[in-house]
Amino acid sequence: MDLAAECGVSQVTIAFSVDPIVLEVGVLLTDGTPLDFVVRVPPVELALIFKAYAAQSRHAPKEVTDLYNLL
């Protein structure tokens, strides 16, 4: 069952309907240059749901690993 299709909305709409987790990231590039940026990621519950839907259709071992890592 595709919850997004049942509700008549896309998964992207669902993803943007919740507040993201905002991560401020600082990295050091291999040439020594510092780089700061902001990354917005879905809450883990939403990421888990999307990954579970993806795993249903992809049937790749990596999908199970990704699901495990989200837990």
C-alpha positions in Angstrom: 0.0 0.0 0.0 1.3 3.4 -0.9 0.2 5.9 1.8 1.0 8.9 -0.4 -1.1 7.6 -3.2 -3.9 6.7 -0.9 -3.9 10.2 0.4 -3.6 11.8 -3.0 -0.3 13.5 -2.3 3.3 12.9 -3.3 6.0 11.7 -1.0 7.8 15.0 -1.6 4.7 16.9 -0.3 4.8 14.7 2.8 8.5 15.2 3.3 8.2 19.0 3.1 5.1 19.1 5.4 7.2 18.4 8.5 10.0 20.5 10.0 13.4 19.2 9.0 16.3 18.5 11.3 18.8 21.3 10.5 22.5 20.3 10.8 25.2 22.9 10.7 28.2 21.1 9.2 31.9 22.1 9.1 34.3 20.1 7.0 38.0 20.4 6.1 38.6 19.6 2.4 41.7 17.6 1.5 43.5 20.7 0.3 43.0 22.2 3.8 40.1 24.5 2.9 37.4 24.8 5.6 33.9 24.6 4.3 30.7 25.4 6.4 27.2 24.6 5.2 23.7 23.7 6.4 22.0 20.4 5.6 18.3 19.8 6.2 17.3 16.2 6.7 14.0 14.6 7.4 13.2 13.4 10.9 14.3 9.8 11.4 10.7 8.6 11.5 10.0 10.0 8.1 13.3 8.8 6.7 12.5 5.3 8.0 9.1 5.3 6.2 10.6 6.5 2.9 13.4 4.0 3.1 11.0 1.1 3.9 9.0 2.0 0.8 12.1 2.1 -1.3 13.3 -1.2 0.0 10.0 -2.8 -1.0 10.7 -2.1 -4.7 14.5 -2.3 -4.9 15.1 -5.7 -3.1 18.8 -4.9 -2.6 20.8 -6.0 0.5 21.9 -2.3 0.9 18.3 -1.3 1.6 18.1 -3.6 4.6 21.4 -2.2 5.9 20.1 1.3 5.5 16.9 0.5 7.4 19.0 -1.0 10.2 21.2 2.0 10.4 18.2 4.3 10.7 17.0 2.3 13.7 
